[in-house]
Amino acid sequence: MIDTQLVLKYCGVRISAQALMDAIPAGTDQPTVASELWHALTALASTEAQIAQLVPTLRDALRDVEQVLAAGPDDRIPVVDSTGALQARGPRLDALIGRRAAQVEHLRAMTRLWETRHPDPATTTPVPR
């Protein structure tokens, strides 16, 4: 089952995962609002998972640099990767952040369409902000 928490996170709307799955027609290749919303959620979840995988590596590299900069004359310091750990991963992070931003906008558009086609409060609930 698809996790619809990203809709709540980025759109402020609670959509029932069951209602979304029920709205996707079986046995057809024709896109629907429900199927496109499902694809938007799947793509965004994948991108966020990829970003999350990069964070520990970038955090470790930054921590090493911080320790070197804060070290006193008698302190042991970690070896800083001089091959450009941050530079090597930075462009990938930038690309993923850009892709995530586009996917969030797509998710918002699909959510607005969902809300117009599924006004039933049992399937869609606006969350006060």
N, C-alpha and C positions, 0 to 999 in steps of 0.2 A: 504494500500500500504506500502511496506517495505521502510524504510529509508536507502538509500545507502550512507549516509554521513560517515559512519564508514569506508567504502572502501577508500574514499578520505582521511580521517584522518590517517589511518594506512598504506595505500598502495600508496597514492599519485595519485590515478586514479579516475576519475569521471565516474561513471557508471549510465546510465539512469535507474531509477527505473521502468519506463514503459517497457524499453527494457528487463530488467531482468524478469519482470512478463510475458511478451510476450514469452520469451524463455522457460518458464516452461511448459512442455506439460500437457494438461488436461487429466484426466482419466487414468493415468498410474502410477504405483508404481516404475517404473524404475528410478533410480537416474540419473540425468543429471548434467552437470556443473552448469547450472542455478539453479537447485533445491538445490544442495549442497551449492552453494554460498548463496542462500536465507537462508538455515538452519544455515550456519556459521554466517551470519549477525544477525539472530534472537537470537542465543545462546549468541553471544558477547554482544548484546544490553541488554539481560537479566542479564548477569553477571555484566556489568557496572552499571545497575540500582541497583543491590544488593549492590555493593560497595558504590554507592552514598548514599544508605540508612544507611550504617554504619558510614560514615564520620561525620555527626553531633554529634552522640553519642560519638565518639572518641574525636572529637574536644572539646566538653563540658568537658569531663573528664580531658583532658590535660589542659584546661583553668583553671579548679579548682586547679590542682596541681601547675600551674604557679603562681596563686594568692597566694597560701599558701607560696610558696618559696619566693615570692617578698614582702610579708607582713612585716610591721614593728611591733614593740612591742604593739602598741595601735590600730592596724588595725583589723577590723573584717575580719575573714577568712571563706571561705566556708568549709563545712564538706567534706572531701575527702572520697569517697567510699572505705572503707578498704577491701571490699570483692573481689577486683581485677577487676574493670570494664574494664580496658585495657587488663588485662590478659585473661579475659573471652571472649573478642571479638577479641583479637589479632590473635589467631589461625584461626578463620573464615576469617578474612581479609587476612591473609597469603594464605589460601587456595583459596580464590577468586582471589587474585592477580596472583597466579600460574595458575589457570584455565584461567584467562584472557590472560595471556601470550601465553598459548597453543592455545587458540582460535584465537588470532591475527596471529600466525604463520599459522594456518589452513586457515584463511581468505586470507592471502597473497598468499598461494599456490593456492587456488581456484581463486583468482583474476588473477594470472598469466595464469591459464588455460583458464579463460574467455577471456583474451586478445588475446590468440592464436586462439581461436575459433570465436571471434567476433572482427575482426580488423576494423570494420566499425567505423569511427570517430563519427558517430551520436549516437552510443551506448556506446563507451568507449573513454575517453579523458585523456591522461596523463597530469598531472599537473606539471609544472616546479617547482622545489624546490630550 
